[in-house]
């Protein structure tokens, strides 16, 4: 029943995530590990912790000031994590473990990023004078370098 309204390429899809069988993302799923990773990737320093097995590719040599903002790690299809890991709960667990190790070994960097975003959420105009246009652009952009 209802098969007539489901496009042929989506028939047989068994979940709401990209599963490797060509099914598109259809709804809600657990990508909390990806979200946590995207939060720490802009500052994670693998010299301060040992990345979990299979995640060393996520270590970056470029300084934090030259890295994309959080959105660039999950939604930019050209980013290292999107090229190397399939978006979904299974890979999210690996990325989440990477993120947890970064947080444990860089708690002040994590706290700083969370507090800045909390203030930004509560009162976007308050940070307007504190954050430069380049810093705001770094947070929201998908990739590239901060404009000088």
N, CA, C and O atoms as a MOPAC input file, in Angstrom:
PM7 MOZYME 1SCF
protein

 N      0.83700 1    -1.17700 1     0.00000 1
 C      0.00000 1     0.00000 1     0.00000 1
 C      0.88500 1     1.24400 1     0.00000 1
 O      1.86900 1     1.30100 1     0.73800 1
 N      0.55300 1     2.22500 1    -0.80600 1
 C      1.32000 1     3.45200 1    -0.87200 1
 C      2.55300 1     3.33500 1    -1.74400 1
 O      3.30400 1     4.30000 1    -1.88100 1
 N      2.77800 1     2.15800 1    -2.34400 1
 C      3.97900 1     1.95700 1    -3.13400 1
 C      4.00000 1     2.85800 1    -4.36100 1
 O      5.06600 1     3.22700 1    -4.85400 1
 N      2.81000 1     3.21100 1    -4.85100 1
 C      2.72900 1     4.06100 1    -6.03000 1
 C      3.26500 1     5.46100 1    -5.80400 1
 O      3.64700 1     6.13200 1    -6.76300 1
 N      3.30400 1     5.92100 1    -4.55200 1
 C      3.80000 1     7.27100 1    -4.28800 1
 C      5.28500 1     7.28500 1    -3.91300 1
 O      5.87800 1     8.35700 1    -3.79700 1
 N      5.88800 1     6.11700 1    -3.72400 1
 C      7.31300 1     6.03300 1    -3.38100 1
 C      8.10600 1     5.89800 1    -4.66500 1
 O      7.86800 1     4.96700 1    -5.43500 1
 N      9.05500 1     6.81500 1    -4.92200 1
 C      9.85700 1     6.71300 1    -6.13600 1
 C     10.58000 1     5.36600 1    -6.19400 1
 O     11.00000 1     4.85000 1    -5.15900 1
 N     10.72800 1     4.79600 1    -7.38000 1
 C     11.35700 1     3.47600 1    -7.51000 1
 C     12.73900 1     3.38800 1    -6.87300 1
 O     13.07900 1     2.35900 1    -6.29000 1
 N     13.54600 1     4.44900 1    -6.97200 1
 C     14.89600 1     4.40800 1    -6.42100 1
 C     14.91000 1     4.36700 1    -4.89800 1
 O     15.94700 1     4.07100 1    -4.30400 1
 N     13.77100 1     4.66200 1    -4.24700 1
 C     13.71100 1     4.64700 1    -2.79300 1
 C     13.01700 1     3.40500 1    -2.23500 1
 O     13.03600 1     3.17800 1    -1.02600 1
 N     12.41600 1     2.61500 1    -3.09200 1
 C     11.76200 1     1.39200 1    -2.62000 1
 C     12.82600 1     0.43900 1    -2.09700 1
 O     13.85900 1     0.24100 1    -2.73600 1
 N     12.58000 1    -0.13400 1    -0.96700 1
 C     13.54000 1    -1.06500 1    -0.38300 1
 C     14.53300 1    -0.39900 1     0.55300 1
 O     15.32000 1    -1.09100 1     1.19800 1
 N     14.51800 1     0.92900 1     0.64700 1
 C     15.38900 1     1.60900 1     1.59600 1
 C     14.93700 1     1.24100 1     2.99000 1
 O     13.74700 1     1.29900 1     3.30000 1
 N     15.87200 1     0.86600 1     3.82200 1
 C     15.48800 1     0.30900 1     5.11300 1
 C     15.69800 1     1.23900 1     6.29700 1
 O     15.36400 1     0.86700 1     7.42200 1
 N     16.23800 1     2.43200 1     6.08800 1
 C     16.44900 1     3.31600 1     7.22900 1
 C     16.39000 1     4.76400 1     6.79200 1
 O     16.15200 1     5.07900 1     5.62700 1
 N     16.61200 1     5.62300 1     7.75200 1
 C     16.54500 1     7.05200 1     7.46900 1
 C     17.92000 1     7.66900 1     7.30000 1
 O     18.05700 1     8.89100 1     7.36200 1
 N     18.93400 1     6.85700 1     7.08800 1
 C     20.27800 1     7.37900 1     6.85900 1
 C     20.81100 1     6.80000 1     5.57100 1
 O     20.25400 1     5.84000 1     5.03900 1
 N     21.88300 1     7.37600 1     5.06500 1
 C     22.54700 1     6.81500 1     3.90100 1
 C     23.22500 1     5.53500 1     4.35800 1
 O     24.11200 1     5.56900 1     5.21100 1
 N     22.82100 1     4.42900 1     3.80500 1
 C     23.28100 1     3.13200 1     4.29900 1
 C     24.29200 1     2.46100 1     3.38600 1
 O     24.74000 1     1.35200 1     3.67700 1
 N     24.65300 1     3.09500 1     2.31100 1
 C     25.57000 1     2.47000 1     1.37800 1
 C     24.82800 1     1.73800 1     0.27700 1
 O     25.44800 1     1.27600 1    -0.68100 1
 N     23.51100 1     1.62100 1     0.39200 1
 C     22.73100 1     0.94900 1    -0.64400 1
 C     22.07800 1     1.95500 1    -1.58700 1
 O     21.18200 1     1.60800 1    -2.35700 1
 N     22.53500 1     3.20400 1    -1.51800 1
 C     22.02100 1     4.23100 1    -2.40100 1
 C     20.80000 1     4.95200 1    -1.87600 1
 O     20.27200 1     5.84000 1    -2.54500 1
 N     20.35000 1     4.59300 1    -0.71400 1
 C     19.16400 1     5.24500 1    -0.15500 1
 C     19.53200 1     6.63600 1     0.35000 1
 O     20.56800 1     6.80700 1     0.99300 1
 N     18.70600 1     7.61300 1     0.07000 1
 C     18.97400 1     8.96800 1     0.57100 1
 C     18.60700 1     9.09400 1     2.04100 1
 O     17.98100 1     8.20700 1     2.62100 1
 N     19.00700 1    10.21200 1     2.62700 1
 C     18.58500 1    10.50600 1     3.99200 1
 C     17.11700 1    10.88900 1     3.93400 1
 O     16.74500 1    11.84300 1     3.25100 1
 N     16.28900 1    10.14900 1     4.64700 1
 C     14.84500 1    10.34500 1     4.56700 1
 C     14.24600 1    11.02200 1     5.78500 1
 O     13.13700 1    11.55000 1     5.70500 1
 N     14.93700 1    11.02200 1     6.89500 1
 C     14.34300 1    11.57700 1     8.09800 1
 C     15.36700 1    11.74000 1     9.19100 1
 O     16.55100 1    11.94400 1     8.92200 1
 N     14.91500 1    11.65000 1    10.41900 1
 C     15.78400 1    11.85100 1    11.56200 1
 C     16.62600 1    10.61400 1    11.85000 1
 O     16.16800 1     9.48500 1    11.67200 1
 N     17.84100 1    10.83500 1    12.28800 1
 C     18.71600 1     9.74400 1    12.68800 1
 C     19.71100 1    10.28400 1    13.69900 1
 O     19.79300 1    11.49400 1    13.91400 1
 N     20.45500 1     9.40400 1    14.31000 1
 C     21.42600 1     9.80800 1    15.31200 1
 C     22.77300 1    10.10000 1    14.66200 1
 O     23.51900 1     9.18300 1    14.32000 1
 N     23.07400 1    11.37000 1    14.49700 1
 C     24.40700 1    11.75100 1    14.04700 1
 C     25.07300 1    12.62600 1    15.11400 1
 O     25.83900 1    13.53900 1    14.80400 1
 N     24.76200 1    12.32500 1    16.36400 1
 C     25.31200 1    13.11800 1    17.46600 1
 C     26.82800 1    13.07700 1    17.49600 1
 O     27.46000 1    14.06800 1    17.86200 1
 N     27.43000 1    11.95000 1    17.12000 1
 C     28.88500 1    11.87000 1    17.06200 1
 C     29.45900 1    12.82200 1    16.02000 1
 O     30.49200 1    13.45300 1    16.24600 1
 N     28.78900 1    12.92100 1    14.88800 1
 C     29.20400 1    13.86500 1    13.85400 1
 C     29.08700 1    15.30100 1    14.36400 1
 O     29.97600 1    16.12200 1    14.13700 1
 N     27.99600 1    15.59500 1    15.04700 1
 C     27.79600 1    16.95300 1    15.55700 1
 C     28.84000 1    17.31500 1    16.60800 1
 O     29.35600 1    18.43200 1    16.61800 1
 N     29.14700 1    16.37100 1    17.49000 1
 C     30.16500 1    16.63800 1    18.50000 1
 C     31.53400 1    16.81400 1    17.84800 1
 O     32.30300 1    17.69500 1    18.23200 1
 N     31.83100 1    15.97700 1    16.86800 1
 C     33.09900 1    16.11500 1    16.14100 1
 C     33.18500 1    17.48800 1    15.46900 1
 O     34.22400 1    18.14500 1    15.52600 1
 N     32.10300 1    17.91400 1    14.83800 1
 C     32.14900 1    19.20900 1    14.14400 1
 C     32.37200 1    20.36300 1    15.11300 1
 O     32.89700 1    21.40700 1    14.72700 1
 N     31.97800 1    20.18100 1    16.35800 1
 C     32.18700 1    21.20500 1    17.38300 1
 C     33.67200 1    21.30500 1    17.75900 1
 O     34.17600 1    22.40400 1    17.98700 1
 N     34.37700 1    20.16300 1    17.82500 1
 C     35.77300 1    20.18700 1    18.28600 1
 C     36.78400 1    20.27900 1    17.14800 1
 O     37.92000 1    20.69400 1    17.37600 1
 N     36.40300 1    19.90600 1    15.94000 1
 C     37.35100 1    19.89000 1    14.82000 1
 C     38.06200 1    21.23100 1    14.59600 1
 O     39.24600 1    21.23300 1    14.25800 1
 N     37.38300 1    22.36500 1    14.77100 1
 C     38.09100 1    23.62500 1    14.55300 1
 C     39.25100 1    23.88300 1    15.51400 1
 O     40.10300 1    24.71900 1    15.21300 1
 N     39.31600 1    23.20000 1    16.65900 1
 C     40.43200 1    23.43000 1    17.58800 1
 C     41.19200 1    22.16400 1    17.96400 1
 O     42.23700 1    22.26500 1    18.60600 1
 N     40.71600 1    20.97800 1    17.59300 1
 C     41.34200 1    19.72200 1    18.03300 1
 C     42.82000 1    19.66700 1    17.64700 1
 O     43.18700 1    19.91700 1    16.49900 1
 N     43.65300 1    19.33800 1    18.62500 1
 C     45.09200 1    19.23700 1    18.44200 1
 C     45.51300 1    17.80600 1    18.78700 1
 O     45.60600 1    17.44900 1    19.96100 1
 N     45.76400 1    17.00100 1    17.77400 1
 C     46.09700 1    15.58700 1    17.99200 1
 C     47.43800 1    15.40300 1    18.69400 1
 O     47.78000 1    14.28700 1    19.08500 1
 N     48.19100 1    16.46400 1    18.85500 1
 C     49.41600 1    16.39500 1    19.64200 1
 C     49.11700 1    16.32200 1    21.14000 1
 O     50.00200 1    16.02000 1    21.94100 1
 N     47.87500 1    16.59700 1    21.51200 1
 C     47.48300 1    16.59100 1    22.92300 1
 C     46.70300 1    15.34100 1    23.32200 1
 O     46.39600 1    15.15600 1    24.49900 1
 N     46.38100 1    14.48400 1    22.35900 1
 C     45.67100 1    13.23400 1    22.65600 1
 C     45.94800 1    12.22600 1    21.54200 1
 O     46.40500 1    12.58900 1    20.45800 1
 N     45.66800 1    10.97300 1    21.82300 1
 C     45.82400 1     9.91400 1    20.82900 1
 C     44.46200 1     9.66800 1    20.19000 1
 O     43.51300 1     9.28700 1    20.87400 1
 N     44.36400 1     9.88500 1    18.87300 1
 C     43.07400 1     9.66000 1    18.22000 1
 C     42.68600 1     8.17500 1    18.26200 1
 O     43.55700 1     7.30600 1    18.23100 1
 N     41.39800 1     7.89100 1    18.33100 1
 C     40.95400 1     6.49400 1    18.30100 1
 C     41.37800 1     5.82400 1    16.99000 1
 O     41.62500 1     6.49100 1    15.98600 1
 N     41.45500 1     4.51800 1    17.02400 1
 C     41.84700 1     3.76200 1    15.83800 1
 C     40.94900 1     4.12100 1    14.65700 1
 O     39.72400 1     4.16700 1    14.77400 1
 N     41.58800 1     4.37400 1    13.52500 1
 C     40.85400 1     4.69000 1    12.31100 1
 C     40.46500 1     6.14000 1    12.15000 1
 O     39.79000 1     6.49100 1    11.18200 1
 N     40.87900 1     7.00400 1    13.08200 1
 C     40.48600 1     8.41600 1    12.98500 1
 C     41.66600 1     9.37300 1    12.85700 1
 O     41.47000 1    10.58800 1    12.84100 1
 N     42.87800 1     8.85400 1    12.76500 1
 C     44.05100 1     9.73600 1    12.66000 1
 C     43.96900 1    10.64300 1    11.43300 1
 O     44.55700 1    11.72400 1    11.42600 1
 N     43.25300 1    10.21800 1    10.40700 1
 C     43.07400 1    11.03100 1     9.20500 1
 C     42.39700 1    12.36700 1     9.52100 1
 O     42.50300 1    13.31800 1     8.74600 1
 N     41.70500 1    12.43500 1    10.65600 1
 C     41.00700 1    13.65700 1    11.04600 1
 C     41.93600 1    14.70300 1    11.65700 1
 O     41.55400 1    15.86200 1    11.81700 1
 N     43.16000 1    14.29000 1    11.99800 1
 C     44.12000 1    15.23500 1    12.58700 1
 C     44.54900 1    16.24500 1    11.53100 1
 O     44.85700 1    15.88700 1    10.39400 1
 N     44.56000 1    17.49800 1    11.92400 1
 C     44.87900 1    18.57000 1    10.99200 1
 C     46.18500 1    19.24200 1    11.37100 1
 O     46.47900 1    19.43800 1    12.55000 1
 N     46.95700 1    19.59000 1    10.36700 1
 C     48.20300 1    20.31600 1    10.61200 1
 C     47.99200 1    21.81900 1    10.55000 1
 O     48.76500 1    22.57900 1    11.13400 1
 N     46.95700 1    22.25300 1     9.85000 1
 C     46.73900 1    23.69400 1     9.72800 1
 C     46.28500 1    24.26300 1    11.07500 1
 O     45.57400 1    23.59700 1    11.82800 1
 N     46.69300 1    25.47700 1    11.36900 1
 C     46.32200 1    26.08000 1    12.65600 1
 C     44.81100 1    26.33400 1    12.72200 1
 O     44.15500 1    26.48000 1    11.69100 1
 N     44.26900 1    26.38400 1    13.93500 1
 C     42.83300 1    26.62400 1    14.08300 1
 C     42.33200 1    27.86600 1    13.34600 1
 O     41.20200 1    27.87300 1    12.85900 1
 N     43.13800 1    28.89800 1    13.25700 1
 C     42.70200 1    30.12400 1    12.58200 1
 C     42.49300 1    29.93000 1    11.08100 1
 O     41.84800 1    30.75800 1    10.43800 1
 N     43.02400 1    28.85800 1    10.52000 1
 C     42.88800 1    28.58400 1     9.08600 1
 C     41.87700 1    27.47600 1     8.79500 1
 O     41.69300 1    27.09200 1     7.64000 1
 N     41.22400 1    26.96300 1     9.83400 1
 C     40.27200 1    25.85900 1     9.66300 1
 C     38.86100 1    26.39000 1     9.43100 1
 O     38.52800 1    27.50700 1     9.82800 1
 N     38.03500 1    25.56600 1     8.77900 1
 C     36.63000 1    25.98400 1     8.62000 1
 C     35.89700 1    25.93900 1     9.95400 1
 O     36.38400 1    25.36300 1    10.92600 1
 N     34.74200 1    26.54300 1     9.98500 1
 C     33.90000 1    26.47300 1    11.17000 1
 C     33.23800 1    25.11300 1    11.27500 1
 O     33.41800 1    24.27100 1    10.39500 1
 N     32.46700 1    24.88000 1    12.34200 1
 C     31.85200 1    23.57900 1    12.57400 1
 C     31.02200 1    23.03900 1    11.41000 1
 O     31.06000 1    21.84100 1    11.13100 1
 N     30.27600 1    23.90400 1    10.73100 1
 C     29.43700 1    23.42700 1     9.63500 1
 C     30.24800 1    22.81100 1     8.50800 1
 O     29.76100 1    21.93400 1     7.79500 1
 N     31.48600 1    23.26800 1     8.34600 1
 C     32.33100 1    22.78100 1     7.25500 1
 C     32.73600 1    21.33400 1     7.37300 1
 O     33.12500 1    20.72300 1     6.37800 1
 N     32.65700 1    20.77100 1     8.55300 1
 C     33.09700 1    19.39500 1     8.74400 1
 C     31.99200 1    18.37300 1     8.47500 1
 O     32.28800 1    17.22800 1     8.13300 1
 N     30.76300 1    18.75500 1     8.62000 1
 C     29.66300 1    17.81800 1     8.39400 1
 C     29.01800 1    18.04300 1     7.03100 1
 O     28.68000 1    17.08300 1     6.33900 1
 N     28.84700 1    19.29500 1     6.64500 1
 C     28.04000 1    19.57000 1     5.46300 1
 C     28.83400 1    19.83700 1     4.20000 1
 O     28.25600 1    19.82600 1     3.11300 1
 N     30.13000 1    20.07500 1     4.29400 1
 C     30.95100 1    20.25300 1     3.09800 1
 C     31.34500 1    18.87600 1     2.58100 1
 O     32.12300 1    18.17000 1     3.22300 1
 N     30.82100 1    18.49700 1     1.44100 1
 C     31.07600 1    17.16600 1     0.89300 1
 C     32.53100 1    16.95300 1     0.50100 1
 O     32.94500 1    15.81700 1     0.26900 1
 N     33.30700 1    18.01900 1     0.42500 1
 C     34.73200 1    17.91300 1     0.09900 1
 C     35.60900 1    17.84200 1     1.34300 1
 O     36.82800 1    17.72700 1     1.22100 1
 N     35.02800 1    17.90800 1     2.52800 1
 C     35.81400 1    17.84200 1     3.76500 1
 C     36.33600 1    16.42500 1     3.97800 1
 O     35.75800 1    15.45900 1     3.47900 1
 N     37.43100 1    16.30900 1     4.72100 1
 C     38.03500 1    14.99900 1     4.98100 1
 C     37.04400 1    14.02100 1     5.61000 1
 O     36.93400 1    12.89200 1     5.13300 1
 N     36.31800 1    14.41200 1     6.66400 1
 C     35.40600 1    13.43100 1     7.24400 1
 C     34.32300 1    12.96100 1     6.27000 1
 O     33.96200 1    11.78400 1     6.27400 1
 N     33.80500 1    13.85700 1     5.44400 1
 C     32.74900 1    13.45100 1     4.51100 1
 C     33.29600 1    12.58000 1     3.39100 1
 O     32.57700 1    11.73800 1     2.85300 1
 N     34.56700 1    12.77300 1     3.03100 1
 C     35.17600 1    11.92700 1     2.00100 1
 C     35.57200 1    10.55900 1     2.54400 1
 O     35.54900 1     9.57100 1     1.80900 1
 N     35.93500 1    10.49000 1     3.82300 1
 C     36.47400 1     9.25700 1     4.40600 1
 C     35.47800 1     8.44600 1     5.22800 1
 O     35.68600 1     7.25300 1     5.45000 1
 N     34.39300 1     9.08600 1     5.68600 1
 C     33.42600 1     8.41300 1     6.54000 1
 C     32.02600 1     8.62300 1     5.98500 1
 O     31.65800 1     9.73800 1     5.61600 1
 N     31.26100 1     7.56800 1     5.92800 1
 C     29.88000 1     7.66300 1     5.48200 1
 C     29.04500 1     8.30100 1     6.59800 1
 O     29.16600 1     7.92300 1     7.76400 1
 N     28.21100 1     9.25600 1     6.24000 1
 C     27.38600 1     9.93800 1     7.23200 1
 C     26.37300 1     8.96800 1     7.82300 1
 O     25.55900 1     8.39400 1     7.10000 1
 N     26.42600 1     8.78800 1     9.13700 1
 C     25.47700 1     7.89600 1     9.79200 1
 C     25.90100 1     7.56000 1    11.20800 1
 O     26.97700 1     7.96900 1    11.64600 1
 N     25.07500 1     6.82600 1    11.92500 1
 C     25.35000 1     6.51600 1    13.33400 1
 C     26.62600 1     5.70200 1    13.55400 1
 O     27.35100 1     5.94800 1    14.51800 1
 N     26.90900 1     4.74500 1    12.68200 1
 C     28.08300 1     3.87900 1    12.87400 1
 C     29.37900 1     4.69300 1    12.83600 1
 O     30.21700 1     4.56800 1    13.72900 1
 N     29.53900 1     5.51000 1    11.82200 1
 C     30.74100 1     6.33300 1    11.74100 1
 C     30.69400 1     7.44300 1    12.77900 1
 O     31.73100 1     7.90900 1    13.25100 1
 N     29.48800 1     7.86000 1    13.12700 1
 C     29.33600 1     8.89200 1    14.15100 1
 C     29.92600 1     8.46500 1    15.48300 1
 O     30.43300 1     9.30000 1    16.23300 1
 N     29.86700 1     7.19000 1    15.78200 1
 C     30.45400 1     6.70400 1    17.03800 1
 C     31.96400 1     6.92100 1    17.03400 1
 O     32.53600 1     7.31900 1    18.04900 1
 N     32.61000 1     6.66200 1    15.90100 1
 C     34.06500 1     6.87700 1    15.79600 1
 C     34.39500 1     8.36200 1    15.93800 1
 O     35.28600 1     8.74100 1    16.69800 1
 N     33.67300 1     9.18400 1    15.20600 1
 C     33.93300 1    10.61500 1    15.26300 1
 C     33.61000 1    11.17100 1    16.64600 1
 O     34.29300 1    12.07400 1    17.12800 1
 N     32.57900 1    10.63700 1    17.28100 1
 C     32.23000 1    11.05900 1    18.63000 1
 C     33.32700 1    10.71000 1    19.62900 1
 O     33.61200 1    11.49100 1    20.53700 1
 N     33.93700 1     9.55300 1    19.46700 1
 C     35.04200 1     9.15700 1    20.34500 1
 C     36.24200 1    10.08200 1    20.14800 1
 O     36.89400 1    10.46900 1    21.11700 1
 N     36.53200 1    10.43200 1    18.90200 1
 C     37.59000 1    11.39800 1    18.59900 1
 C     37.29600 1    12.70400 1    19.33200 1
 O     38.17000 1    13.27100 1    19.98700 1
 N     36.06100 1    13.17000 1    19.21600 1
 C     35.65500 1    14.43300 1    19.83900 1
 C     35.78600 1    14.37500 1    21.35700 1
 O     36.26300 1    15.33000 1    21.97000 1
 N     35.37000 1    13.27200 1    21.96900 1
 C     35.45300 1    13.14800 1    23.42300 1
 C     36.90200 1    13.20700 1    23.90400 1
 O     37.19500 1    13.79700 1    24.94400 1
 N     37.79300 1    12.59900 1    23.14800 1
 C     39.21300 1    12.65800 1    23.54000 1
 C     39.74700 1    14.08500 1    23.42000 1
 O     40.52300 1    14.53600 1    24.26400 1
 N     39.33300 1    14.78700 1    22.37900 1
 C     39.75100 1    16.18700 1    22.23100 1
 C     39.22600 1    17.02300 1    23.39700 1
 O     39.95000 1    17.85700 1    23.94100 1
 N     37.98500 1    16.80100 1    23.77400 1
 C     37.37900 1    17.56500 1    24.87300 1
 C     38.09300 1    17.27800 1    26.19400 1
 O     38.37000 1    18.19800 1    26.96300 1
 N     38.38900 1    16.01000 1    26.45500 1
 C     39.07400 1    15.63000 1    27.70100 1
 C     40.44800 1    16.28400 1    27.79500 1
 O     40.86300 1    16.71000 1    28.87200 1
 N     41.15200 1    16.36400 1    26.67300 1
 C     42.51500 1    16.90400 1    26.68800 1
 C     42.58800 1    18.39100 1    26.37100 1
 O     43.64300 1    19.00300 1    26.53400 1
 N     41.48600 1    18.98300 1    25.92000 1
 C     41.43400 1    20.41500 1    25.63400 1
 C     40.13900 1    21.01900 1    26.19700 1
 O     39.36200 1    21.62800 1    25.46200 1
 N     39.92100 1    20.84800 1    27.47800 1
 C     38.63900 1    21.28800 1    28.04500 1
 C     38.39900 1    22.79000 1    27.92800 1
 O     37.25800 1    23.21700 1    27.74700 1
 N     39.44500 1    23.59000 1    28.02600 1
 C     39.25000 1    25.04700 1    27.96000 1
 C     38.90800 1    25.49300 1    26.55500 1
 O     38.12500 1    26.42600 1    26.37500 1
 N     39.48300 1    24.84000 1    25.55200 1
 C     39.12400 1    25.16500 1    24.16600 1
 C     37.65900 1    24.83700 1    23.90800 1
 O     36.93700 1    25.60300 1    23.26900 1
 N     37.23500 1    23.68400 1    24.41600 1
 C     35.84200 1    23.27700 1    24.24600 1
 C     34.90700 1    24.23500 1    24.99200 1
 O     33.91500 1    24.70500 1    24.43400 1
 N     35.22800 1    24.51300 1    26.23800 1
 C     34.38400 1    25.41400 1    27.03700 1
 C     34.28000 1    26.78500 1    26.37000 1
 O     33.20600 1    27.38600 1    26.34100 1
 N     35.37800 1    27.26700 1    25.84400 1
 C     35.37900 1    28.56000 1    25.17100 1
 C     34.43800 1    28.56000 1    23.96800 1
 O     33.65600 1    29.49500 1    23.79200 1
 N     34.51000 1    27.52500 1    23.14600 1
 C     33.64900 1    27.49000 1    21.95900 1
 C     32.17100 1    27.37300 1    22.35000 1
 O     31.31000 1    27.97800 1    21.71100 1
 N     31.88000 1    26.60500 1    23.38600 1
 C     30.50100 1    26.45600 1    23.83900 1
 C     29.97800 1    27.77400 1    24.42500 1
 O     28.85000 1    28.17700 1    24.14400 1
 N     30.79700 1    28.43400 1    25.23100 1
 C     30.35500 1    29.69400 1    25.84500 1
 C     30.12700 1    30.78600 1    24.81200 1
 O     29.16100 1    31.54400 1    24.90500 1
 N     31.00400 1    30.86500 1    23.84100 1
 C     30.82600 1    31.86700 1    22.78500 1
 C     29.50400 1    31.63000 1    22.05400 1
 O     28.76200 1    32.57100 1    21.77500 1
 N     29.22100 1    30.36800 1    21.75000 1
 C     27.97200 1    30.07900 1    21.05000 1
 C     26.75100 1    30.26100 1    21.93100 1
 O     25.68200 1    30.62600 1    21.44200 1
 N     26.89500 1    30.01100 1    23.21600 1
 C     25.78400 1    30.24800 1    24.13300 1
 C     25.44500 1    31.73700 1    24.17200 1
 O     24.27600 1    32.11700 1    24.10600 1
 N     26.46000 1    32.56400 1    24.27800 1
 C     26.23000 1    34.01400 1    24.26800 1
 C     25.65300 1    34.43800 1    22.92200 1
 O     24.74600 1    35.26800 1    22.86300 1
 N     26.17700 1    33.86900 1    21.85200 1
 C     25.67500 1    34.19200 1    20.51300 1
 C     24.19800 1    33.81500 1    20.40400 1
 O     23.42000 1    34.54200 1    19.78600 1
 N     23.80800 1    32.69300 1    20.99500 1
 C     22.41600 1    32.25600 1    20.95800 1
 C     21.53100 1    33.17100 1    21.80600 1
 O     20.44600 1    33.56500 1    21.37800 1
 N     21.99900 1    33.50400 1    23.00800 1
 C     21.20600 1    34.31000 1    23.92800 1
 C     21.06600 1    35.75600 1    23.46100 1
 O     19.99500 1    36.35100 1    23.58300 1
 N     22.13900 1    36.31300 1    22.93100 1
 C     22.11600 1    37.69900 1    22.49700 1
 C     23.09400 1    37.88900 1    21.33900 1
 O     24.25400 1    38.23400 1    21.56600 1
 N     22.65100 1    37.67300 1    20.12100 1
 C     23.54600 1    37.77500 1    18.96300 1
 C     24.20300 1    39.14300 1    18.82300 1
 O     25.31200 1    39.24500 1    18.30000 1
 N     23.53500 1    40.18700 1    19.28300 1
 C     24.09900 1    41.52900 1    19.13200 1
 C     25.23000 1    41.79800 1    20.11200 1
 O     26.09300 1    42.62900 1    19.82800 1
 N     25.25600 1    41.12500 1    21.25200 1
 C     26.29000 1    41.33300 1    22.25000 1
 C     27.67100 1    41.00600 1    21.69300 1
 O     28.62800 1    41.74400 1    21.92900 1
 N     27.77600 1    39.92500 1    20.96700 1
 C     29.07400 1    39.51600 1    20.42100 1
 C     29.44000 1    40.24600 1    19.14000 1
 O     30.57900 1    40.17300 1    18.67800 1
 N     28.48300 1    40.94000 1    18.57500 1
 C     28.75500 1    41.61600 1    17.30500 1
 C     29.96800 1    42.53900 1    17.40900 1
 O     30.78200 1    42.60600 1    16.48800 1
 N     30.08800 1    43.24200 1    18.52100 1
 C     31.21900 1    44.15200 1    18.67400 1
 C     32.50000 1    43.41200 1    19.05900 1
 O     33.60000 1    43.91600 1    18.83000 1
 N     32.36400 1    42.23100 1    19.63500 1
 C     33.52900 1    41.47000 1    20.07400 1
 C     34.10600 1    40.64200 1    18.93400 1
 O     35.32100 1    40.60800 1    18.73900 1
 N     33.24200 1    39.98100 1    18.18800 1
 C     33.69800 1    39.13100 1    17.09700 1
 C     33.85800 1    39.95100 1    15.82100 1
 O     32.98800 1    40.74300 1    15.46000 1
 N     34.94300 1    39.75400 1    15.17300 1
 C     35.14800 1    40.44400 1    13.90100 1
 C     34.33000 1    39.75400 1    12.82600 1
 O     33.85200 1    38.63400 1    13.00700 1
 N     34.18100 1    40.42500 1    11.73300 1
 C     33.46800 1    39.83600 1    10.59900 1
 C     34.15500 1    38.54800 1    10.17800 1
 O     33.47800 1    37.57800 1     9.83800 1
 N     35.47600 1    38.51500 1    10.19300 1
 C     36.22100 1    37.31900 1     9.78900 1
 C     35.92600 1    36.14600 1    10.71400 1
 O     35.77400 1    35.01800 1    10.24400 1
 N     35.84000 1    36.38900 1    12.02600 1
 C     35.54600 1    35.29500 1    12.95500 1
 C     34.13700 1    34.75700 1    12.76000 1
 O     33.92400 1    33.54600 1    12.81200 1
 N     33.16500 1    35.65200 1    12.53500 1
 C     31.80500 1    35.18200 1    12.27800 1
 C     31.76800 1    34.38500 1    10.98600 1
 O     31.10600 1    33.35000 1    10.90800 1
 N     32.47600 1    34.86200 1     9.97600 1
 C     32.51800 1    34.15000 1     8.69600 1
 C     33.14900 1    32.77900 1     8.87100 1
 O     32.70400 1    31.81600 1     8.24700 1
 N     34.17900 1    32.66700 1     9.70800 1
 C     34.84500 1    31.38200 1     9.93800 1
 C     33.88000 1    30.38500 1    10.55000 1
 O     33.90500 1    29.20600 1    10.19600 1
 N     33.03400 1    30.83200 1    11.45700 1
 C     32.07800 1    29.93800 1    12.09300 1
 C     31.06700 1    29.40900 1    11.08100 1
 O     30.74800 1    28.22000 1    11.09300 1
 N     30.56800 1    30.26300 1    10.22100 1
 C     29.47600 1    29.88300 1     9.34400 1
 C     29.91000 1    29.31700 1     7.99200 1
 O     29.11900 1    28.63100 1     7.34500 1
 N     31.11200 1    29.57400 1     7.55500 1
 C     31.48400 1    29.12700 1     6.21700 1
 C     31.68400 1    27.61800 1     6.18600 1
 O     31.87000 1    26.97100 1     7.21700 1
 N     31.64200 1    27.08800 1     4.99600 1
 C     31.82100 1    25.64900 1     4.80800 1
 C     33.27600 1    25.29500 1     4.58900 1
 O     33.67400 1    24.17000 1     4.89400 1
 N     34.06600 1    26.18100 1     4.08800 1
 C     35.46100 1    25.86400 1     3.84000 1
 C     36.20700 1    27.11300 1     3.44700 1
 O     35.63400 1    28.20100 1     3.39500 1
 N     37.47500 1    26.95900 1     3.17200 1
 C     38.29200 1    28.08600 1     2.77500 1
 C     38.92600 1    28.74900 1     3.96300 1
 O     38.74800 1    28.32700 1     5.10600 1
 N     39.66900 1    29.79400 1     3.68000 1
 C     40.38300 1    30.48700 1     4.73800 1
 C     39.63800 1    31.73500 1     5.16600 1
 O     38.76800 1    32.23700 1     4.45400 1
 N     39.99300 1    32.22200 1     6.33400 1
 C     39.39200 1    33.44400 1     6.86400 1
 C     39.86400 1    34.61400 1     6.00900 1
 O     41.06200 1    34.75700 1     5.76800 1
 N     38.93900 1    35.45100 1     5.54800 1
 C     39.36000 1    36.63700 1     4.79600 1
 C     40.16700 1    37.57800 1     5.67300 1
 O     39.85200 1    37.75300 1     6.85000 1
 N     41.17800 1    38.16900 1     5.12600 1
 C     42.05400 1    39.09500 1     5.86700 1
 C     41.57200 1    40.51200 1     5.74500 1
 O     42.18400 1    41.42300 1     6.30200 1

